[in-house]
């Protein structure tokens, strides 16, 4: 009789070691991989503890131990990048495990298991973002006579909401009451001024109404803000009616449509035999998504596994609800009628040095009140990550200067010396460093570093036509570029403000609707568009006219003015071989005069954003984003180009999507928001904790030590009575949630580095008697400051020169 060589849950780890030639999973990871299949699994994974590895090994074990074929296993991720990484590992590791086991089965004569392995295709795991899964499922579930829906990206949906929802008209009709209502949910709390500002807030509210599964009649009132709430619903209704007539969906509506099908008992063909659902980053799940997961499991009896970290939940402003993760065990039992999920806590950090792990452990445990916002673990678990990489000579540094300008100069000098001058070598009578900091011997460069900040905006917001002041990201860019070091920060400025974009789009405007110096074209002047849009459209024209005055030649000797005159002739109805030209072709014809769009990474991101905006417009705009030569369609087609392409960019409705940003070049410093950095790691991480804070101004307290609930917390409070998730959220009051969001933000930042963490900011916030409290610097809600005195942290009173990092 042949003995089966098929692995068991207990022996699968040995297979992993043998097949992948790698260290096997640790004790906690093995617990997660082998956890019981007859009840859900709840994995709490601290930073750097290998949650992706655990998730992938769990999926592979379900295939090679439990014999669930890959096409019956669904794995969802939060970002497309994470989805690509998981799919890559599933294929790479799955192939090696399959080949290893197939070899053993063949040698042992285990034909039954070999036959099973021979039909396994590791390319067929359903892995990706929930939105991508929903999109494929909704297409699969449609009636044969129905056309597949078009799913809009965020920028296109935002622009359509503004136009088709008629936000500008509602602002004019309802007036100051609506502006004030929306202002409550803006960052600064002031009444919104522009359609762009209003659209940002309305987009959030409309999404939240769907994601929180809000009772819409109850939302309206009677309520003191009833007129404004009615306006929100009118905007939502007009917008959704337009999407329905054009067979389009945004992401929230896509998920709602998928859930509706599931609740009606309709499953996509791809999920008819679903056996397992694994969810990554569950702490950033919203109520609508939770409902999808629970309904899928109810309909299929699939094994459910969720992985996440409540301490790293960053997307409350997008509807993420940390309470769903914190209370997962009780919510799961209530929804599914199952046994209490198995809890596994991953604790061993494989990313960072011991000093860095100690620093972020101290940080997350610093404010005692924060413990109520975390998952409660049973003994013997301790909510603390354990370093496995050992101590480093230098772990945490601090660079604090009197102002942002001085800080930019010294920080640029630090990076220049580190990456361009052979290393940061301590200098006599200058440094407190005892050891040098050197780049990696195998080609270390500034791409090994990242600058993280609450905001990557290079200027403060303009007001009444006046430009804002330069912030540290812009000052640092200038200092680094003066030293020959590039920067990658494509989200640092609005697309409409970027010089190369202004000239590029200005040429298109001058080609379609030429204008006198300083004015708008005749078609533009006949349009009803916002003053904000007119101002920027005319600004772009000036930039293009200045370029045209130089009339540069491209690489083949063609003059720019000749190209513009060619399109002006067509747009005026002159003789041409074509009666229609796609707007994208017209715009792309100017690329030979813009070398940065071909070889500069930042400019390439801007071009991709422009391209996507035209492509999206072609799916819903009249004339499909093409320009007609003959009247009456000639002027109408140009009008549609204004409304659906040029104006949305000019009104700042189009943002650079982080999904279109390529990998950062090795010779550039990457500047990111902390949100962008989530899930990433770098040898050197620079965290801006206070470059904007030289005084205790109320205007910026929300970024360091809030005195009022955040706009996100206020919205949650306002919706609590009309959404099923309201009671869970209200277990922590608005101020608690506001502080907790900031604590989590900097915890994520502090846990990104592998080797070195550098805190930077203005000196005023470090003075012994400082009056500038800052959560990022370990201030607690009770205004105590352990960097000065805290016996529970085992540190005596210290002065500013004895802080828990080395000052440089």
Secondary structure, 3 states (H helix, E strand, C coil): CCCCCCCCCCCHHHHHHHHHCCCCCCHHHHHHHHCCCCCCEEEEECCCCCHHHHHHHHHHHHHHCCCCCHHHEEEEECCHHHHHHHHHHHHHHHHHHHHHHHHHHHHHCCHHHHHHHHCCCHHHCEEEEHHHHHHHHHHHHCCCCCCCCEECCHHHHHHHHHHHCCHHHHHHHHCHHHHHHHHCCCCCCCCCCCHHHHHHHHHHHHHHHHHCCCCHHHHHCCCCCHHHHHHHHHHHHHHHHHHHHCCEECHHHHHHHHHHHHHCCCCCHHHCCCCEEEECCHHHCCHHHHHHHHHHHHHHCCEEEEEECHHHCCCHHHCCCHHHHHCHHHHHHHHHCCCCCEEEEECEECCCCHHHHHHHHHHHCCCHHHHHHCCCCCCCCCCCCEECCCCCCCCEEEEEECCHHHHHHHHHHHHHHHHCCCCECCCCCCCCCCCCECCCCCCCCHHHEEEEECCCCCECCCECCECCCECHHHHHHHHHHHCCCEEECCCCCCHHHCHHHHHHHHHHHHHHCCCCCCCCCHHHHHCCCCHHHHHHHHHHHHHHHHHHHHCCECCCCCEHHHHHHHHHHHHCCCCCCCCEEEHHHHHHCCHHHCCHHHHCHHHHHHHHHHHHHHHHHHHHCHHHHEEECCCCHHHHHHHHHHHHHHHHHHCCCCCCCHHHCCCCCCCEEEEEEHHHHCCCCEEEEEEEEECCCCCCCHHHHHHCCCCCCCHHHHHHHHHHHHCCCHHHHCCCCHHHHHHHHHHHHHHHHHCCEEEEEEEEEEHHHHCCCCCCCCHHHCECCCCCECCCCEHHHCECCCCCCCCCCEEC
